[in-house]
């Protein structure tokens, strides 16, 4: 038996709390040029806390974690940094 496999399989594993379930289908919010962009994605394997994305993302994409239900393409995104050490004075 001979199986023809793709030359290269590209996938990205991301946290499952980055997925957006809408009537348009499964999406992920990205940050591009300081604005949100919703992109359709396709899941390969579901590992519980993480999922394998087989199409729609590149390894260098900046993904929005815990996106709001009201997130839409074009919405300005402000990146916040949490202080190190867990204490802010």
N, C-alpha and C positions, 0 to 999 in steps of 0.2 A: 504494500500500500504506500502510495506517495501522497503527501499532503502539501499543497502550496500555501506557504505562510508568507505574510507580508515581510518585506525586507527589514522594516523597522517599525516597531510598535511604540507610539508615543502616548504616554499617559502621565497624568499628574494626580497625586493624592492630596486631598484637601480635607479640612475638618467638615464634618457633616452640618455644623451650625452656620455654614456659609451659604447653604442652598436656599433658594427662593422657589416656592411652589405656587405657580399662578396659572390662570387659564391659558396663557400663552405657552405653557410648558415649564420645564425645569430650567432655572436660570441662576446665575451667580453675578453678584455686583462687583465690579472692578473699579479701581481708581485710575483714571487716565486724564492727564493734563488738569488735575485738580477737580475733576468732576466725576460723578458716578456714571457708569455705563453698565447696563444690564446685557449680559450675553447668554445665549442658549447653550446648554451643556448636555452631554450624554454620559450617563454613569456606566462604568464597566462593572466593578465589584463594589459591594457595600460591606465595609468592615465594622460597622457599628458607629464608632466615634469619628471615623474617617471614611471617605469614599474615593474610589478611583474614577477620574474623569478621563474618558477616552477621546473626546472631541470638544472643542470650544475654548480651551485654555492653553496658554503657553507657560512654561516653568517660571518665566520672569514676570507674569501678571501679578499686580497688587490686588489681592482679594479682600473684600469687606467682610469682616467677621460679625456675626449676629446682626445682619441687616434689618432695618426697620421695615415693617409692612408697607410703609408709605414711600419707600425708596423708588425713585424713577430716574431714568437716563437724563443727564444734564444737571442734576442737582449738585451744587457745590459741596465738596468734601473737605473737611478740615481735619488734618491728621493731628492726633493728640498723643503726647508722650506721658506715661506715668512715671512719677519720680521713683528712682531706685531705692530699694530698702523698704518700701511699703509705708513710709512715713512722710508726711508733708508738713513742714513747719513754716 
